[in-house]
Amino acid sequence: MKILSVQSWVASGHVGNAAAMFPLQRLGADVMAIHTVQFSNHPGHGHFTGQAYQAGDAEALLNGLAAHGALADCDALLSGYLGAPALGAVLLDAADRVRAANPAALWCCDPVMGDDGRLYVPAEIPAFFATRAVPHADLLVPNHFELATLTGVPIATLAAAKEAAGALRQRMRAGGPRAVLVTSLQVDNSVPGGAEQLLACDAGTFLIRTDLLPAKFSGAGDLLAALFLFHVLRAGDVPAAAVAATSSLSGVLLRTWQAGAAEMQIVEAQGEFISPTCLAGIGEC
């Protein structure tokens, strides 16, 4: 299994490609990475150094991979934080090139825009995801805020979340799985003490639940998207893939919280990718 991953990179910590690459490799996938930014650490910690790459930098790497023949056997594109709006065109080009070489290849798009009601990307990026990326994506992994942003609909109830996810599915690429996995769902009837995700796919609409920890860790969504893509590619069963990915993430976050660490303990908890110890529950809704 070979995956092209286009997202951010940090030298210290685990977000973006630094959250996705090792788990995918541990599971046996070959990962080709193109970084959209390279920072010393996640900007959420305050001070950081580094740079955001230009579209030409990413395009040059994509051209090099194509010339090398590395895209010929690529099974999927995984994308996350872009940073610069111009990188959107490079991302679409990457999807076209991967599918030209392998028509069965999937695009798992994590539309990174913001969280907790706050946008932390340039204003042009939400429009790119909503109008240009969604119609070409096979798997979407937005958080609650991003689902509302993509659909333009406030989401306060489970019924509203289901309707928004269903509407988003209808705008996705025909012929693909058209699966939407909504993370960090918080609605009026959410179960106290539980962390919920909403999955909308051909098999139906499901709620996936794990225990809610009294802490948040940067990169959790990036890790989940990578694991979800891997399990969809490996087994083809979307609900089972969502449960497997959520279970592994839950175990990593629990281990991180127990260690009192500020960053996800991806290396220390790598056994969770192979044999999860926190099994997520799933039920139709």
Summary of the structure (lengths in Angstrom):
residues: 285
radius of gyration: 17.4
end to end distance: 32.7
largest distance: 52.5
contacts: 996
relative contact order: 0.13
helix: 41%
strand: 22%
